[in-house]
Amino acid sequence: MTGRSWQRRSRPALLVFPRFGFPAALSGLAPTETFVRLTQASTNYVAMGEAGFRVLTRLRAEVPAVALDYPDGEAGVAAIEALWDAL
């Protein structure tokens, strides 16, 4: 890292909720489903209280989300690369 590049803020472009060992599938997620999945994946959501709720609500509103099922590592990497290329 050079300079102060680590201090720049960046925004997420896409939330991906992967699931290994299933037939390949990609689907968009509704905001409500995204919020549920974010709370399930958050290790400190309850401890953060209202602040955590606000952050996850904002993330859900601002960032698109997809559910990605993949049968093996090779398929998973290919799917992520395709998503990345589409951004």
Distance bins in CASP14 RR format, pairs under 12 A and 6 or more apart:
PFRMAT RR
TARGET T0000
AUTHOR 0000-0000-0000
RMODE 2
METHOD distances of the structure
MODEL  1
1 7 0 0 0 0 1 0 0 0 0 0 0
1 8 0 0 0 0 0 1 0 0 0 0 0
2 8 0 0 0 0 0 1 0 0 0 0 0
10 63 0 0 0 0 0 1 0 0 0 0 0
11 58 0 0 0 0 0 1 0 0 0 0 0
11 59 0 0 0 0 1 0 0 0 0 0 0
11 62 1 0 0 1 0 0 0 0 0 0 0
11 63 1 0 0 1 0 0 0 0 0 0 0
11 64 0 0 0 0 0 1 0 0 0 0 0
11 87 0 0 0 0 0 1 0 0 0 0 0
12 34 0 0 0 0 0 1 0 0 0 0 0
12 38 0 0 0 0 0 1 0 0 0 0 0
12 58 0 0 0 0 0 1 0 0 0 0 0
12 59 1 0 0 1 0 0 0 0 0 0 0
12 60 0 0 0 0 0 1 0 0 0 0 0
12 62 0 0 0 0 1 0 0 0 0 0 0
12 63 1 0 1 0 0 0 0 0 0 0 0
12 64 0 0 0 0 1 0 0 0 0 0 0
12 65 0 0 0 0 1 0 0 0 0 0 0
12 87 0 0 0 0 0 1 0 0 0 0 0
13 62 0 0 0 0 0 1 0 0 0 0 0
13 63 1 0 0 1 0 0 0 0 0 0 0
13 64 0 0 0 0 1 0 0 0 0 0 0
13 65 0 0 0 0 0 1 0 0 0 0 0
13 66 0 0 0 0 0 1 0 0 0 0 0
13 83 0 0 0 0 1 0 0 0 0 0 0
13 84 0 0 0 0 1 0 0 0 0 0 0
13 86 0 0 0 0 0 1 0 0 0 0 0
13 87 1 0 1 0 0 0 0 0 0 0 0
14 26 0 0 0 0 0 1 0 0 0 0 0
14 28 0 0 0 0 0 1 0 0 0 0 0
14 29 0 0 0 0 0 1 0 0 0 0 0
14 34 0 0 0 0 0 1 0 0 0 0 0
14 59 0 0 0 0 0 1 0 0 0 0 0
14 62 0 0 0 0 0 1 0 0 0 0 0
14 63 1 0 0 1 0 0 0 0 0 0 0
14 64 1 0 1 0 0 0 0 0 0 0 0
14 65 1 0 0 1 0 0 0 0 0 0 0
14 66 1 0 0 1 0 0 0 0 0 0 0
14 67 0 0 0 0 0 1 0 0 0 0 0
14 68 0 0 0 0 0 1 0 0 0 0 0
14 80 0 0 0 0 1 0 0 0 0 0 0
14 82 0 0 0 0 0 1 0 0 0 0 0
14 83 1 0 0 1 0 0 0 0 0 0 0
14 84 0 0 0 0 1 0 0 0 0 0 0
14 85 0 0 0 0 0 1 0 0 0 0 0
14 86 0 0 0 0 1 0 0 0 0 0 0
14 87 1 0 0 1 0 0 0 0 0 0 0
15 28 0 0 0 0 0 1 0 0 0 0 0
15 29 1 0 0 1 0 0 0 0 0 0 0
15 31 0 0 0 0 0 1 0 0 0 0 0
15 33 0 0 0 0 0 1 0 0 0 0 0
15 34 1 0 0 1 0 0 0 0 0 0 0
15 35 0 0 0 0 0 1 0 0 0 0 0
15 37 0 0 0 0 1 0 0 0 0 0 0
15 38 1 0 0 1 0 0 0 0 0 0 0
15 41 0 0 0 0 1 0 0 0 0 0 0
15 56 0 0 0 0 0 1 0 0 0 0 0
15 59 1 0 0 1 0 0 0 0 0 0 0
15 60 0 0 0 0 1 0 0 0 0 0 0
15 61 0 0 0 0 0 1 0 0 0 0 0
15 62 0 0 0 0 0 1 0 0 0 0 0
15 63 1 0 1 0 0 0 0 0 0 0 0
15 64 1 0 0 1 0 0 0 0 0 0 0
15 65 1 1 0 0 0 0 0 0 0 0 0
15 66 1 0 0 1 0 0 0 0 0 0 0
15 67 0 0 0 0 1 0 0 0 0 0 0
15 68 0 0 0 0 0 1 0 0 0 0 0
15 83 0 0 0 0 0 1 0 0 0 0 0
16 26 0 0 0 0 1 0 0 0 0 0 0
16 27 0 0 0 0 0 1 0 0 0 0 0
16 28 0 0 0 0 0 1 0 0 0 0 0
16 29 0 0 0 0 1 0 0 0 0 0 0
16 34 0 0 0 0 0 1 0 0 0 0 0
16 37 0 0 0 0 0 1 0 0 0 0 0
16 41 0 0 0 0 0 1 0 0 0 0 0
16 63 0 0 0 0 0 1 0 0 0 0 0
16 64 0 0 0 0 1 0 0 0 0 0 0
16 65 1 0 0 1 0 0 0 0 0 0 0
16 66 1 0 1 0 0 0 0 0 0 0 0
16 67 0 0 0 0 1 0 0 0 0 0 0
16 68 1 0 1 0 0 0 0 0 0 0 0
16 69 0 0 0 0 0 1 0 0 0 0 0
16 70 0 0 0 0 0 1 0 0 0 0 0
16 76 0 0 0 0 0 1 0 0 0 0 0
16 79 0 0 0 0 1 0 0 0 0 0 0
16 80 1 0 0 1 0 0 0 0 0 0 0
16 81 0 0 0 0 0 1 0 0 0 0 0
16 82 0 0 0 0 0 1 0 0 0 0 0
16 83 1 0 0 1 0 0 0 0 0 0 0
16 84 0 0 0 0 1 0 0 0 0 0 0
16 86 0 0 0 0 0 1 0 0 0 0 0
16 87 0 0 0 0 0 1 0 0 0 0 0
17 25 0 0 0 0 0 1 0 0 0 0 0
17 26 0 0 0 0 0 1 0 0 0 0 0
17 27 0 0 0 0 1 0 0 0 0 0 0
17 28 0 0 0 0 1 0 0 0 0 0 0
17 29 1 0 0 1 0 0 0 0 0 0 0
17 33 0 0 0 0 1 0 0 0 0 0 0
17 34 0 0 0 0 1 0 0 0 0 0 0
17 35 0 0 0 0 0 1 0 0 0 0 0
17 36 0 0 0 0 0 1 0 0 0 0 0
17 37 1 0 1 0 0 0 0 0 0 0 0
17 38 0 0 0 0 1 0 0 0 0 0 0
17 40 0 0 0 0 1 0 0 0 0 0 0
17 41 1 0 0 1 0 0 0 0 0 0 0
17 64 0 0 0 0 0 1 0 0 0 0 0
17 65 1 0 0 1 0 0 0 0 0 0 0
17 66 1 0 0 1 0 0 0 0 0 0 0
17 67 1 0 1 0 0 0 0 0 0 0 0
17 68 1 0 0 1 0 0 0 0 0 0 0
17 69 0 0 0 0 1 0 0 0 0 0 0
17 70 0 0 0 0 0 1 0 0 0 0 0
18 24 0 0 0 0 0 1 0 0 0 0 0
18 25 0 0 0 0 0 1 0 0 0 0 0
18 26 0 0 0 0 0 1 0 0 0 0 0
18 37 0 0 0 0 0 1 0 0 0 0 0
18 41 0 0 0 0 0 1 0 0 0 0 0
18 65 0 0 0 0 0 1 0 0 0 0 0
18 66 0 0 0 0 1 0 0 0 0 0 0
18 67 0 0 0 0 1 0 0 0 0 0 0
18 68 1 0 1 0 0 0 0 0 0 0 0
18 69 1 0 0 1 0 0 0 0 0 0 0
18 70 1 0 0 1 0 0 0 0 0 0 0
18 71 0 0 0 0 0 1 0 0 0 0 0
18 73 0 0 0 0 0 1 0 0 0 0 0
18 75 0 0 0 0 0 1 0 0 0 0 0
18 76 1 0 0 1 0 0 0 0 0 0 0
18 77 0 0 0 0 0 1 0 0 0 0 0
18 79 0 0 0 0 1 0 0 0 0 0 0
18 80 0 0 0 0 1 0 0 0 0 0 0
18 83 0 0 0 0 0 1 0 0 0 0 0
19 25 0 0 0 0 1 0 0 0 0 0 0
19 26 0 0 0 0 0 1 0 0 0 0 0
19 27 0 0 0 0 0 1 0 0 0 0 0
19 37 0 0 0 0 0 1 0 0 0 0 0
19 66 0 0 0 0 0 1 0 0 0 0 0
19 67 1 0 0 1 0 0 0 0 0 0 0
19 68 1 0 0 1 0 0 0 0 0 0 0
19 69 1 0 1 0 0 0 0 0 0 0 0
19 70 1 0 0 1 0 0 0 0 0 0 0
19 71 0 0 0 0 0 1 0 0 0 0 0
19 75 0 0 0 0 0 1 0 0 0 0 0
19 76 0 0 0 0 0 1 0 0 0 0 0
19 79 0 0 0 0 0 1 0 0 0 0 0
20 68 0 0 0 0 1 0 0 0 0 0 0
20 69 0 0 0 0 1 0 0 0 0 0 0
20 70 1 0 0 1 0 0 0 0 0 0 0
20 71 0 0 0 0 1 0 0 0 0 0 0
20 72 1 0 0 1 0 0 0 0 0 0 0
20 73 1 0 0 1 0 0 0 0 0 0 0
20 74 0 0 0 0 0 1 0 0 0 0 0
20 75 0 0 0 0 1 0 0 0 0 0 0
20 76 0 0 0 0 1 0 0 0 0 0 0
20 77 0 0 0 0 0 1 0 0 0 0 0
20 79 0 0 0 0 0 1 0 0 0 0 0
21 68 0 0 0 0 0 1 0 0 0 0 0
21 69 1 0 0 1 0 0 0 0 0 0 0
21 70 1 0 0 1 0 0 0 0 0 0 0
21 71 1 0 1 0 0 0 0 0 0 0 0
21 72 1 0 0 1 0 0 0 0 0 0 0
21 73 0 0 0 0 1 0 0 0 0 0 0
21 75 0 0 0 0 1 0 0 0 0 0 0
21 76 0 0 0 0 1 0 0 0 0 0 0
22 67 0 0 0 0 0 1 0 0 0 0 0
22 68 0 0 0 0 1 0 0 0 0 0 0
22 69 1 1 0 0 0 0 0 0 0 0 0
22 70 1 0 0 1 0 0 0 0 0 0 0
22 71 1 0 0 1 0 0 0 0 0 0 0
22 72 0 0 0 0 0 1 0 0 0 0 0
22 75 0 0 0 0 0 1 0 0 0 0 0
22 76 0 0 0 0 0 1 0 0 0 0 0
22 79 0 0 0 0 0 1 0 0 0 0 0
23 68 0 0 0 0 0 1 0 0 0 0 0
23 69 1 0 0 1 0 0 0 0 0 0 0
23 70 0 0 0 0 1 0 0 0 0 0 0
23 71 1 0 0 1 0 0 0 0 0 0 0
23 72 0 0 0 0 0 1 0 0 0 0 0
23 75 0 0 0 0 1 0 0 0 0 0 0
23 79 0 0 0 0 0 1 0 0 0 0 0
24 67 0 0 0 0 0 1 0 0 0 0 0
24 68 0 0 0 0 1 0 0 0 0 0 0
24 69 1 0 0 1 0 0 0 0 0 0 0
24 70 1 0 1 0 0 0 0 0 0 0 0
24 71 1 0 0 1 0 0 0 0 0 0 0
24 72 0 0 0 0 1 0 0 0 0 0 0
24 73 0 0 0 0 0 1 0 0 0 0 0
24 74 0 0 0 0 0 1 0 0 0 0 0
24 75 1 0 1 0 0 0 0 0 0 0 0
24 76 0 0 0 0 1 0 0 0 0 0 0
24 78 0 0 0 0 1 0 0 0 0 0 0
24 79 1 0 0 1 0 0 0 0 0 0 0
24 82 0 0 0 0 0 1 0 0 0 0 0
25 66 0 0 0 0 0 1 0 0 0 0 0
25 67 1 0 0 1 0 0 0 0 0 0 0
25 68 1 0 0 1 0 0 0 0 0 0 0
25 69 1 0 1 0 0 0 0 0 0 0 0
25 70 0 0 0 0 1 0 0 0 0 0 0
25 71 0 0 0 0 1 0 0 0 0 0 0
25 75 0 0 0 0 0 1 0 0 0 0 0
25 76 0 0 0 0 0 1 0 0 0 0 0
25 79 0 0 0 0 1 0 0 0 0 0 0
26 65 0 0 0 0 0 1 0 0 0 0 0
26 66 1 0 1 0 0 0 0 0 0 0 0
26 67 1 0 0 1 0 0 0 0 0 0 0
26 68 1 0 1 0 0 0 0 0 0 0 0
26 69 1 0 0 1 0 0 0 0 0 0 0
26 70 0 0 0 0 1 0 0 0 0 0 0
26 75 0 0 0 0 0 1 0 0 0 0 0
26 76 0 0 0 0 0 1 0 0 0 0 0
26 78 0 0 0 0 0 1 0 0 0 0 0
26 79 1 0 0 1 0 0 0 0 0 0 0
26 80 0 0 0 0 0 1 0 0 0 0 0
26 82 0 0 0 0 1 0 0 0 0 0 0
26 83 1 0 0 1 0 0 0 0 0 0 0
26 86 0 0 0 0 0 1 0 0 0 0 0
27 33 0 0 0 0 1 0 0 0 0 0 0
27 34 0 0 0 0 0 1 0 0 0 0 0
27 64 0 0 0 0 0 1 0 0 0 0 0
27 65 0 0 0 0 1 0 0 0 0 0 0
27 66 1 0 0 1 0 0 0 0 0 0 0
27 67 1 0 1 0 0 0 0 0 0 0 0
27 68 0 0 0 0 1 0 0 0 0 0 0
27 69 0 0 0 0 1 0 0 0 0 0 0
27 79 0 0 0 0 0 1 0 0 0 0 0
28 34 0 0 0 0 1 0 0 0 0 0 0
28 37 0 0 0 0 0 1 0 0 0 0 0
28 64 1 0 0 1 0 0 0 0 0 0 0
28 65 1 0 0 1 0 0 0 0 0 0 0
28 66 1 0 1 0 0 0 0 0 0 0 0
28 67 1 0 0 1 0 0 0 0 0 0 0
28 68 0 0 0 0 1 0 0 0 0 0 0
28 69 0 0 0 0 0 1 0 0 0 0 0
28 83 0 0 0 0 0 1 0 0 0 0 0
29 35 0 0 0 0 1 0 0 0 0 0 0
29 36 0 0 0 0 1 0 0 0 0 0 0
29 37 1 0 0 1 0 0 0 0 0 0 0
29 38 0 0 0 0 0 1 0 0 0 0 0
29 60 0 0 0 0 1 0 0 0 0 0 0
29 63 0 0 0 0 0 1 0 0 0 0 0
29 64 0 0 0 0 1 0 0 0 0 0 0
29 65 1 0 1 0 0 0 0 0 0 0 0
29 66 1 0 0 1 0 0 0 0 0 0 0
29 67 1 0 1 0 0 0 0 0 0 0 0
29 68 0 0 0 0 0 1 0 0 0 0 0
30 36 0 0 0 0 1 0 0 0 0 0 0
30 37 0 0 0 0 0 1 0 0 0 0 0
30 60 0 0 0 0 1 0 0 0 0 0 0
30 64 0 0 0 0 0 1 0 0 0 0 0
30 65 0 0 0 0 1 0 0 0 0 0 0
30 66 0 0 0 0 0 1 0 0 0 0 0
30 67 0 0 0 0 0 1 0 0 0 0 0
31 37 0 0 0 0 0 1 0 0 0 0 0
31 38 0 0 0 0 0 1 0 0 0 0 0
31 56 0 0 0 0 0 1 0 0 0 0 0
31 57 0 0 0 0 1 0 0 0 0 0 0
31 58 0 0 0 0 0 1 0 0 0 0 0
31 59 0 0 0 0 0 1 0 0 0 0 0
31 60 1 0 1 0 0 0 0 0 0 0 0
31 61 1 0 0 1 0 0 0 0 0 0 0
31 62 0 0 0 0 0 1 0 0 0 0 0
31 63 0 0 0 0 0 1 0 0 0 0 0
31 64 0 0 0 0 1 0 0 0 0 0 0
31 65 0 0 0 0 1 0 0 0 0 0 0
32 38 0 0 0 0 0 1 0 0 0 0 0
32 39 0 0 0 0 0 1 0 0 0 0 0
32 57 0 0 0 0 0 1 0 0 0 0 0
32 60 0 0 0 0 1 0 0 0 0 0 0
32 61 0 0 0 0 0 1 0 0 0 0 0
32 65 0 0 0 0 0 1 0 0 0 0 0
33 39 0 0 0 0 0 1 0 0 0 0 0
33 40 0 0 0 0 0 1 0 0 0 0 0
33 60 0 0 0 0 1 0 0 0 0 0 0
33 65 1 0 0 1 0 0 0 0 0 0 0
33 66 0 0 0 0 0 1 0 0 0 0 0
33 67 0 0 0 0 1 0 0 0 0 0 0
34 40 0 0 0 0 0 1 0 0 0 0 0
34 41 0 0 0 0 0 1 0 0 0 0 0
34 56 0 0 0 0 1 0 0 0 0 0 0
34 57 0 0 0 0 0 1 0 0 0 0 0
34 58 0 0 0 0 0 1 0 0 0 0 0
34 59 0 0 0 0 1 0 0 0 0 0 0
34 60 1 0 1 0 0 0 0 0 0 0 0
34 61 0 0 0 0 1 0 0 0 0 0 0
34 62 0 0 0 0 0 1 0 0 0 0 0
34 63 0 0 0 0 1 0 0 0 0 0 0
34 64 0 0 0 0 1 0 0 0 0 0 0
34 65 1 0 1 0 0 0 0 0 0 0 0
34 66 0 0 0 0 1 0 0 0 0 0 0
34 67 0 0 0 0 1 0 0 0 0 0 0
35 41 0 0 0 0 0 1 0 0 0 0 0
35 42 0 0 0 0 0 1 0 0 0 0 0
35 45 0 0 0 0 0 1 0 0 0 0 0
35 52 0 0 0 0 0 1 0 0 0 0 0
35 53 0 0 0 0 1 0 0 0 0 0 0
35 54 0 0 0 0 0 1 0 0 0 0 0
35 55 0 0 0 0 0 1 0 0 0 0 0
35 56 1 0 0 1 0 0 0 0 0 0 0
35 57 1 0 0 1 0 0 0 0 0 0 0
35 58 0 0 0 0 0 1 0 0 0 0 0
35 59 0 0 0 0 1 0 0 0 0 0 0
35 60 1 0 1 0 0 0 0 0 0 0 0
35 61 0 0 0 0 1 0 0 0 0 0 0
35 63 0 0 0 0 0 1 0 0 0 0 0
35 65 0 0 0 0 1 0 0 0 0 0 0
36 42 0 0 0 0 0 1 0 0 0 0 0
36 45 0 0 0 0 0 1 0 0 0 0 0
36 56 0 0 0 0 0 1 0 0 0 0 0
36 60 0 0 0 0 1 0 0 0 0 0 0
36 65 0 0 0 0 0 1 0 0 0 0 0
36 67 0 0 0 0 0 1 0 0 0 0 0
37 45 0 0 0 0 0 1 0 0 0 0 0
37 56 0 0 0 0 1 0 0 0 0 0 0
37 59 0 0 0 0 0 1 0 0 0 0 0
37 60 0 0 0 0 1 0 0 0 0 0 0
37 65 1 0 0 1 0 0 0 0 0 0 0
37 66 0 0 0 0 0 1 0 0 0 0 0
37 67 0 0 0 0 1 0 0 0 0 0 0
37 68 0 0 0 0 0 1 0 0 0 0 0
38 45 1 0 0 1 0 0 0 0 0 0 0
38 48 0 0 0 0 0 1 0 0 0 0 0
38 52 0 0 0 0 1 0 0 0 0 0 0
38 53 0 0 0 0 0 1 0 0 0 0 0
38 55 0 0 0 0 1 0 0 0 0 0 0
38 56 1 0 1 0 0 0 0 0 0 0 0
38 57 0 0 0 0 1 0 0 0 0 0 0
38 58 0 0 0 0 0 1 0 0 0 0 0
38 59 1 0 0 1 0 0 0 0 0 0 0
38 60 1 0 0 1 0 0 0 0 0 0 0
38 61 0 0 0 0 0 1 0 0 0 0 0
38 63 0 0 0 0 1 0 0 0 0 0 0
38 65 0 0 0 0 1 0 0 0 0 0 0
39 45 1 0 1 0 0 0 0 0 0 0 0
39 46 0 0 0 0 1 0 0 0 0 0 0
39 48 0 0 0 0 0 1 0 0 0 0 0
39 49 0 0 0 0 0 1 0 0 0 0 0
39 52 0 0 0 0 1 0 0 0 0 0 0
39 53 0 0 0 0 1 0 0 0 0 0 0
39 55 0 0 0 0 0 1 0 0 0 0 0
39 56 1 0 0 1 0 0 0 0 0 0 0
39 57 0 0 0 0 0 1 0 0 0 0 0
39 59 0 0 0 0 0 1 0 0 0 0 0
39 60 0 0 0 0 1 0 0 0 0 0 0
40 46 0 0 0 0 0 1 0 0 0 0 0
40 56 0 0 0 0 0 1 0 0 0 0 0
41 56 0 0 0 0 1 0 0 0 0 0 0
41 59 0 0 0 0 0 1 0 0 0 0 0
41 65 0 0 0 0 0 1 0 0 0 0 0
42 48 1 0 0 1 0 0 0 0 0 0 0
42 49 0 0 0 0 0 1 0 0 0 0 0
42 51 0 0 0 0 0 1 0 0 0 0 0
42 52 1 0 0 1 0 0 0 0 0 0 0
42 53 0 0 0 0 0 1 0 0 0 0 0
42 55 0 0 0 0 1 0 0 0 0 0 0
42 56 1 0 0 1 0 0 0 0 0 0 0
42 59 0 0 0 0 0 1 0 0 0 0 0
42 60 0 0 0 0 0 1 0 0 0 0 0
43 52 0 0 0 0 0 1 0 0 0 0 0
44 51 0 0 0 0 0 1 0 0 0 0 0
44 52 0 0 0 0 1 0 0 0 0 0 0
44 55 0 0 0 0 0 1 0 0 0 0 0
44 56 0 0 0 0 0 1 0 0 0 0 0
45 51 0 0 0 0 0 1 0 0 0 0 0
45 52 1 0 0 1 0 0 0 0 0 0 0
45 53 1 0 0 1 0 0 0 0 0 0 0
45 54 0 0 0 0 0 1 0 0 0 0 0
45 55 0 0 0 0 1 0 0 0 0 0 0
45 56 1 0 0 1 0 0 0 0 0 0 0
45 57 0 0 0 0 0 1 0 0 0 0 0
45 59 0 0 0 0 0 1 0 0 0 0 0
46 52 0 0 0 0 1 0 0 0 0 0 0
46 53 0 0 0 0 1 0 0 0 0 0 0
46 56 0 0 0 0 0 1 0 0 0 0 0
47 53 0 0 0 0 0 1 0 0 0 0 0
48 54 0 0 0 0 1 0 0 0 0 0 0
48 55 1 0 0 1 0 0 0 0 0 0 0
48 56 0 0 0 0 1 0 0 0 0 0 0
49 55 0 0 0 0 1 0 0 0 0 0 0
49 56 0 0 0 0 0 1 0 0 0 0 0
49 57 0 0 0 0 0 1 0 0 0 0 0
50 56 0 0 0 0 0 1 0 0 0 0 0
50 57 0 0 0 0 0 1 0 0 0 0 0
51 57 0 0 0 0 0 1 0 0 0 0 0
51 58 0 0 0 0 0 1 0 0 0 0 0
52 58 0 0 0 0 1 0 0 0 0 0 0
52 59 0 0 0 0 1 0 0 0 0 0 0
52 60 0 0 0 0 0 1 0 0 0 0 0
53 59 0 0 0 0 0 1 0 0 0 0 0
53 60 0 0 0 0 0 1 0 0 0 0 0
54 60 0 0 0 0 0 1 0 0 0 0 0
54 61 0 0 0 0 0 1 0 0 0 0 0
55 61 0 0 0 0 0 1 0 0 0 0 0
55 62 0 0 0 0 0 1 0 0 0 0 0
55 63 0 0 0 0 0 1 0 0 0 0 0
56 62 0 0 0 0 0 1 0 0 0 0 0
56 63 0 0 0 0 0 1 0 0 0 0 0
56 65 0 0 0 0 0 1 0 0 0 0 0
57 63 0 0 0 0 0 1 0 0 0 0 0
59 65 0 0 0 0 1 0 0 0 0 0 0
63 87 0 0 0 0 0 1 0 0 0 0 0
64 83 0 0 0 0 0 1 0 0 0 0 0
64 86 0 0 0 0 0 1 0 0 0 0 0
64 87 0 0 0 0 1 0 0 0 0 0 0
65 83 0 0 0 0 0 1 0 0 0 0 0
66 79 0 0 0 0 1 0 0 0 0 0 0
66 80 0 0 0 0 0 1 0 0 0 0 0
66 82 0 0 0 0 0 1 0 0 0 0 0
66 83 1 0 0 1 0 0 0 0 0 0 0
66 86 0 0 0 0 0 1 0 0 0 0 0
66 87 0 0 0 0 0 1 0 0 0 0 0
67 79 0 0 0 0 0 1 0 0 0 0 0
67 83 0 0 0 0 0 1 0 0 0 0 0
68 75 0 0 0 0 1 0 0 0 0 0 0
68 76 1 0 0 1 0 0 0 0 0 0 0
68 77 0 0 0 0 0 1 0 0 0 0 0
68 78 0 0 0 0 0 1 0 0 0 0 0
68 79 1 0 1 0 0 0 0 0 0 0 0
68 80 1 0 0 1 0 0 0 0 0 0 0
68 81 0 0 0 0 0 1 0 0 0 0 0
68 82 0 0 0 0 0 1 0 0 0 0 0
68 83 1 0 0 1 0 0 0 0 0 0 0
69 75 0 0 0 0 1 0 0 0 0 0 0
69 76 0 0 0 0 1 0 0 0 0 0 0
69 79 0 0 0 0 1 0 0 0 0 0 0
70 76 1 1 0 0 0 0 0 0 0 0 0
70 77 0 0 0 0 1 0 0 0 0 0 0
70 78 0 0 0 0 1 0 0 0 0 0 0
70 79 1 0 1 0 0 0 0 0 0 0 0
70 80 0 0 0 0 1 0 0 0 0 0 0
70 81 0 0 0 0 0 1 0 0 0 0 0
70 82 0 0 0 0 0 1 0 0 0 0 0
70 83 0 0 0 0 0 1 0 0 0 0 0
71 78 0 0 0 0 0 1 0 0 0 0 0
71 79 0 0 0 0 0 1 0 0 0 0 0
72 78 0 0 0 0 1 0 0 0 0 0 0
72 79 0 0 0 0 0 1 0 0 0 0 0
73 79 0 0 0 0 1 0 0 0 0 0 0
73 80 0 0 0 0 1 0 0 0 0 0 0
73 81 0 0 0 0 0 1 0 0 0 0 0
74 80 0 0 0 0 0 1 0 0 0 0 0
74 81 0 0 0 0 0 1 0 0 0 0 0
75 81 0 0 0 0 0 1 0 0 0 0 0
75 82 0 0 0 0 0 1 0 0 0 0 0
76 82 0 0 0 0 1 0 0 0 0 0 0
76 83 0 0 0 0 1 0 0 0 0 0 0
76 84 0 0 0 0 0 1 0 0 0 0 0
77 83 0 0 0 0 0 1 0 0 0 0 0
77 84 0 0 0 0 0 1 0 0 0 0 0
78 84 0 0 0 0 0 1 0 0 0 0 0
78 85 0 0 0 0 0 1 0 0 0 0 0
79 85 0 0 0 0 0 1 0 0 0 0 0
79 86 0 0 0 0 0 1 0 0 0 0 0
80 86 0 0 0 0 0 1 0 0 0 0 0
80 87 0 0 0 0 0 1 0 0 0 0 0
81 87 0 0 0 0 0 1 0 0 0 0 0
END
